[in-house]
Amino acid sequence: MSISRDFIFNKKEGFLTFVGDFEAFYTHEKDPWDQSGDTGEMAPYYAHSRRRLVSNLKKHDPSSILEVGCGLGFSSNFIKMNLPSADVTGMDISQTAIDSATKNFRNCQFKQGSILKEPAPQNHYDCIILSQLLWYIIHDFSTAMNNCLSYLNPNGVIIITQAFLKGEQLYAKDFCDGFKGLLSLLESDFSEKLTITFSDYDEQDNFIHHDGLIILSPKM
């Protein structure tokens, strides 16, 4: 069982406070959030969510992909295996995670960085994926989205893939209340820059979480 709340969130009196010590988390945990998908209660959810992501990626057939929040690289590797002709780059804030990903998945490129701080890159991408990191960037969501736009090739897409609790949301509810709240946030704050071209919320009870997927295109 993951002990992420020791490093990522602190729970007190029913409320969560963001800590965000990802480097310590990856140092202490061999498989944070069971992201390998090999075992644990998250494994069926990851398999389902990643298949949904890849299915939609294939419709756009991007030549270059940046997965922000790649962690240990399992999702980036899954994308590369299913889109072998695409150049896949994973980015994560934790250097420990990036070192592990680089060692284990040599078919992808990996780099340490933060979508909240990274300057405009030398490389641009046909697709940028915000991968399971909404709640870690929600308080500076505008910066994250604007940086994504700076990374994007013309006619590229931004994809948000995110797990949502089945029960009551305990964190940042005033910023974004669930999947509908995320759609509202995007429509209210980014309608001049981005168009939501696809959105789907999978509420199956077969998995530990519901799965949200949103695809956005920049307005020219």
Contacts in CASP RR format, 6 or more apart in sequence:
PFRMAT RR
TARGET T0000
AUTHOR 0000-0000-0000
METHOD contacts of the structure
MODEL  1
MSISRDFIFNKKEGFLTFVGDFEAFYTHEKDPWDQSGDTGEMAPYYAHSR
RRLVSNLKKHDPSSILEVGCGLGFSSNFIKMNLPSADVTGMDISQTAIDS
ATKNFRNCQFKQGSILKEPAPQNHYDCIILSQLLWYIIHDFSTAMNNCLS
YLNPNGVIIITQAFLKGEQLYAKDFCDGFKGLLSLLESDFSEKLTITFSD
YDEQDNFIHHDGLIILSPKM
2 29 0 8 1.000
2 32 0 8 1.000
2 33 0 8 1.000
2 34 0 8 1.000
3 28 0 8 1.000
3 29 0 8 1.000
4 25 0 8 1.000
4 29 0 8 1.000
4 32 0 8 1.000
4 33 0 8 1.000
5 11 0 8 1.000
5 16 0 8 1.000
6 25 0 8 1.000
6 28 0 8 1.000
7 19 0 8 1.000
7 20 0 8 1.000
7 21 0 8 1.000
7 22 0 8 1.000
7 24 0 8 1.000
7 25 0 8 1.000
7 28 0 8 1.000
8 18 0 8 1.000
8 19 0 8 1.000
8 20 0 8 1.000
8 21 0 8 1.000
8 22 0 8 1.000
8 25 0 8 1.000
8 136 0 8 1.000
9 16 0 8 1.000
9 17 0 8 1.000
9 18 0 8 1.000
9 19 0 8 1.000
9 20 0 8 1.000
9 171 0 8 1.000
10 16 0 8 1.000
10 17 0 8 1.000
10 19 0 8 1.000
11 17 0 8 1.000
11 170 0 8 1.000
14 170 0 8 1.000
15 170 0 8 1.000
15 171 0 8 1.000
16 170 0 8 1.000
16 171 0 8 1.000
18 135 0 8 1.000
18 136 0 8 1.000
18 139 0 8 1.000
18 171 0 8 1.000
20 136 0 8 1.000
22 92 0 8 1.000
22 93 0 8 1.000
22 94 0 8 1.000
22 97 0 8 1.000
23 93 0 8 1.000
23 94 0 8 1.000
23 95 0 8 1.000
23 96 0 8 1.000
25 32 0 8 1.000
25 94 0 8 1.000
26 32 0 8 1.000
26 71 0 8 1.000
26 72 0 8 1.000
26 94 0 8 1.000
26 96 0 8 1.000
26 97 0 8 1.000
26 100 0 8 1.000
27 96 0 8 1.000
31 38 0 8 1.000
31 72 0 8 1.000
32 71 0 8 1.000
32 72 0 8 1.000
33 42 0 8 1.000
33 132 0 8 1.000
34 40 0 8 1.000
34 41 0 8 1.000
34 42 0 8 1.000
34 43 0 8 1.000
34 46 0 8 1.000
35 42 0 8 1.000
35 46 0 8 1.000
35 71 0 8 1.000
35 72 0 8 1.000
35 73 0 8 1.000
35 74 0 8 1.000
35 75 0 8 1.000
36 72 0 8 1.000
36 74 0 8 1.000
37 43 0 8 1.000
37 46 0 8 1.000
37 47 0 8 1.000
37 74 0 8 1.000
41 208 0 8 1.000
42 208 0 8 1.000
44 206 0 8 1.000
44 207 0 8 1.000
44 208 0 8 1.000
45 163 0 8 1.000
45 207 0 8 1.000
45 208 0 8 1.000
45 209 0 8 1.000
45 211 0 8 1.000
46 74 0 8 1.000
46 75 0 8 1.000
48 202 0 8 1.000
48 204 0 8 1.000
48 206 0 8 1.000
48 207 0 8 1.000
48 211 0 8 1.000
49 161 0 8 1.000
49 163 0 8 1.000
49 211 0 8 1.000
50 75 0 8 1.000
50 78 0 8 1.000
50 79 0 8 1.000
52 161 0 8 1.000
52 200 0 8 1.000
52 202 0 8 1.000
52 211 0 8 1.000
52 213 0 8 1.000
53 75 0 8 1.000
53 79 0 8 1.000
53 129 0 8 1.000
53 159 0 8 1.000
53 161 0 8 1.000
53 213 0 8 1.000
54 78 0 8 1.000
54 79 0 8 1.000
54 82 0 8 1.000
54 83 0 8 1.000
56 159 0 8 1.000
56 198 0 8 1.000
56 213 0 8 1.000
56 215 0 8 1.000
57 65 0 8 1.000
57 79 0 8 1.000
57 82 0 8 1.000
57 83 0 8 1.000
57 127 0 8 1.000
57 159 0 8 1.000
58 82 0 8 1.000
58 83 0 8 1.000
60 126 0 8 1.000
60 127 0 8 1.000
60 156 0 8 1.000
60 157 0 8 1.000
60 215 0 8 1.000
61 83 0 8 1.000
62 83 0 8 1.000
62 86 0 8 1.000
62 125 0 8 1.000
62 126 0 8 1.000
62 127 0 8 1.000
62 156 0 8 1.000
62 157 0 8 1.000
63 85 0 8 1.000
63 86 0 8 1.000
63 87 0 8 1.000
63 126 0 8 1.000
64 86 0 8 1.000
64 87 0 8 1.000
64 89 0 8 1.000
64 123 0 8 1.000
64 124 0 8 1.000
64 125 0 8 1.000
64 126 0 8 1.000
64 127 0 8 1.000
64 153 0 8 1.000
65 79 0 8 1.000
65 83 0 8 1.000
65 86 0 8 1.000
65 87 0 8 1.000
65 88 0 8 1.000
65 89 0 8 1.000
65 125 0 8 1.000
65 126 0 8 1.000
65 127 0 8 1.000
65 128 0 8 1.000
65 129 0 8 1.000
66 89 0 8 1.000
66 90 0 8 1.000
66 91 0 8 1.000
66 125 0 8 1.000
66 127 0 8 1.000
66 128 0 8 1.000
66 129 0 8 1.000
66 151 0 8 1.000
67 75 0 8 1.000
67 76 0 8 1.000
67 79 0 8 1.000
67 88 0 8 1.000
67 89 0 8 1.000
67 90 0 8 1.000
67 91 0 8 1.000
67 129 0 8 1.000
67 131 0 8 1.000
68 90 0 8 1.000
68 91 0 8 1.000
68 92 0 8 1.000
68 115 0 8 1.000
68 128 0 8 1.000
68 129 0 8 1.000
68 130 0 8 1.000
68 131 0 8 1.000
68 133 0 8 1.000
68 148 0 8 1.000
69 90 0 8 1.000
69 91 0 8 1.000
69 92 0 8 1.000
69 93 0 8 1.000
69 115 0 8 1.000
69 130 0 8 1.000
69 131 0 8 1.000
69 132 0 8 1.000
69 133 0 8 1.000
70 76 0 8 1.000
70 90 0 8 1.000
70 91 0 8 1.000
70 92 0 8 1.000
70 97 0 8 1.000
70 98 0 8 1.000
70 101 0 8 1.000
70 110 0 8 1.000
70 131 0 8 1.000
71 92 0 8 1.000
71 94 0 8 1.000
71 97 0 8 1.000
71 98 0 8 1.000
71 101 0 8 1.000
72 97 0 8 1.000
72 100 0 8 1.000
72 101 0 8 1.000
72 104 0 8 1.000
73 90 0 8 1.000
73 97 0 8 1.000
73 100 0 8 1.000
73 101 0 8 1.000
73 104 0 8 1.000
73 105 0 8 1.000
73 108 0 8 1.000
73 110 0 8 1.000
74 105 0 8 1.000
75 131 0 8 1.000
76 88 0 8 1.000
76 89 0 8 1.000
76 90 0 8 1.000
76 101 0 8 1.000
76 105 0 8 1.000
76 108 0 8 1.000
76 110 0 8 1.000
77 104 0 8 1.000
77 105 0 8 1.000
77 107 0 8 1.000
77 108 0 8 1.000
79 86 0 8 1.000
79 88 0 8 1.000
80 86 0 8 1.000
80 88 0 8 1.000
80 105 0 8 1.000
80 107 0 8 1.000
80 108 0 8 1.000
81 107 0 8 1.000
87 109 0 8 1.000
88 107 0 8 1.000
88 108 0 8 1.000
88 109 0 8 1.000
89 108 0 8 1.000
89 109 0 8 1.000
89 110 0 8 1.000
89 111 0 8 1.000
89 123 0 8 1.000
89 125 0 8 1.000
90 101 0 8 1.000
90 108 0 8 1.000
90 109 0 8 1.000
90 110 0 8 1.000
90 111 0 8 1.000
91 98 0 8 1.000
91 110 0 8 1.000
91 111 0 8 1.000
91 112 0 8 1.000
91 113 0 8 1.000
91 115 0 8 1.000
91 118 0 8 1.000
92 98 0 8 1.000
92 101 0 8 1.000
92 110 0 8 1.000
92 112 0 8 1.000
92 113 0 8 1.000
93 112 0 8 1.000
93 113 0 8 1.000
93 114 0 8 1.000
94 112 0 8 1.000
95 112 0 8 1.000
98 110 0 8 1.000
98 111 0 8 1.000
98 112 0 8 1.000
101 108 0 8 1.000
101 110 0 8 1.000
102 110 0 8 1.000
115 130 0 8 1.000
115 133 0 8 1.000
115 137 0 8 1.000
115 144 0 8 1.000
115 147 0 8 1.000
115 148 0 8 1.000
116 137 0 8 1.000
116 140 0 8 1.000
116 143 0 8 1.000
116 144 0 8 1.000
116 147 0 8 1.000
118 147 0 8 1.000
120 147 0 8 1.000
120 150 0 8 1.000
120 151 0 8 1.000
121 150 0 8 1.000
121 151 0 8 1.000
124 151 0 8 1.000
124 152 0 8 1.000
124 153 0 8 1.000
125 151 0 8 1.000
125 152 0 8 1.000
125 153 0 8 1.000
125 156 0 8 1.000
126 152 0 8 1.000
126 153 0 8 1.000
126 155 0 8 1.000
126 156 0 8 1.000
126 157 0 8 1.000
127 156 0 8 1.000
127 157 0 8 1.000
127 158 0 8 1.000
127 159 0 8 1.000
128 148 0 8 1.000
128 151 0 8 1.000
128 152 0 8 1.000
128 157 0 8 1.000
128 158 0 8 1.000
128 159 0 8 1.000
129 158 0 8 1.000
129 159 0 8 1.000
129 160 0 8 1.000
129 161 0 8 1.000
130 137 0 8 1.000
130 144 0 8 1.000
130 148 0 8 1.000
130 158 0 8 1.000
130 159 0 8 1.000
130 160 0 8 1.000
130 161 0 8 1.000
130 162 0 8 1.000
131 161 0 8 1.000
132 161 0 8 1.000
132 162 0 8 1.000
132 163 0 8 1.000
134 160 0 8 1.000
134 162 0 8 1.000
134 176 0 8 1.000
134 182 0 8 1.000
135 171 0 8 1.000
135 172 0 8 1.000
137 143 0 8 1.000
137 144 0 8 1.000
138 172 0 8 1.000
138 175 0 8 1.000
138 176 0 8 1.000
139 172 0 8 1.000
139 175 0 8 1.000
141 175 0 8 1.000
141 176 0 8 1.000
141 185 0 8 1.000
141 189 0 8 1.000
142 189 0 8 1.000
145 158 0 8 1.000
145 190 0 8 1.000
145 193 0 8 1.000
145 194 0 8 1.000
148 158 0 8 1.000
149 158 0 8 1.000
149 193 0 8 1.000
149 194 0 8 1.000
149 218 0 8 1.000
152 158 0 8 1.000
152 218 0 8 1.000
154 220 0 8 1.000
155 217 0 8 1.000
156 217 0 8 1.000
156 218 0 8 1.000
157 197 0 8 1.000
157 215 0 8 1.000
157 216 0 8 1.000
157 217 0 8 1.000
158 194 0 8 1.000
158 215 0 8 1.000
158 216 0 8 1.000
158 217 0 8 1.000
158 218 0 8 1.000
159 213 0 8 1.000
159 214 0 8 1.000
159 215 0 8 1.000
159 216 0 8 1.000
160 182 0 8 1.000
160 212 0 8 1.000
160 213 0 8 1.000
160 214 0 8 1.000
160 216 0 8 1.000
161 211 0 8 1.000
161 212 0 8 1.000
161 213 0 8 1.000
162 179 0 8 1.000
162 182 0 8 1.000
162 211 0 8 1.000
162 212 0 8 1.000
162 213 0 8 1.000
163 209 0 8 1.000
163 210 0 8 1.000
163 211 0 8 1.000
163 212 0 8 1.000
164 178 0 8 1.000
164 179 0 8 1.000
164 201 0 8 1.000
164 209 0 8 1.000
164 210 0 8 1.000
164 211 0 8 1.000
164 212 0 8 1.000
165 209 0 8 1.000
165 210 0 8 1.000
166 205 0 8 1.000
166 208 0 8 1.000
166 209 0 8 1.000
166 210 0 8 1.000
169 177 0 8 1.000
169 178 0 8 1.000
175 185 0 8 1.000
176 182 0 8 1.000
176 184 0 8 1.000
176 185 0 8 1.000
179 201 0 8 1.000
179 210 0 8 1.000
179 212 0 8 1.000
182 214 0 8 1.000
183 196 0 8 1.000
183 199 0 8 1.000
183 214 0 8 1.000
186 194 0 8 1.000
186 196 0 8 1.000
186 214 0 8 1.000
186 216 0 8 1.000
187 196 0 8 1.000
190 216 0 8 1.000
192 219 0 8 1.000
193 218 0 8 1.000
193 219 0 8 1.000
194 216 0 8 1.000
194 217 0 8 1.000
194 218 0 8 1.000
194 219 0 8 1.000
195 216 0 8 1.000
195 217 0 8 1.000
195 218 0 8 1.000
195 219 0 8 1.000
196 214 0 8 1.000
196 215 0 8 1.000
196 216 0 8 1.000
197 215 0 8 1.000
197 216 0 8 1.000
197 217 0 8 1.000
198 213 0 8 1.000
198 214 0 8 1.000
198 215 0 8 1.000
199 212 0 8 1.000
199 213 0 8 1.000
199 214 0 8 1.000
199 215 0 8 1.000
200 212 0 8 1.000
200 213 0 8 1.000
201 210 0 8 1.000
201 211 0 8 1.000
201 212 0 8 1.000
201 213 0 8 1.000
202 210 0 8 1.000
202 211 0 8 1.000
202 212 0 8 1.000
202 213 0 8 1.000
203 210 0 8 1.000
204 210 0 8 1.000
204 211 0 8 1.000
END
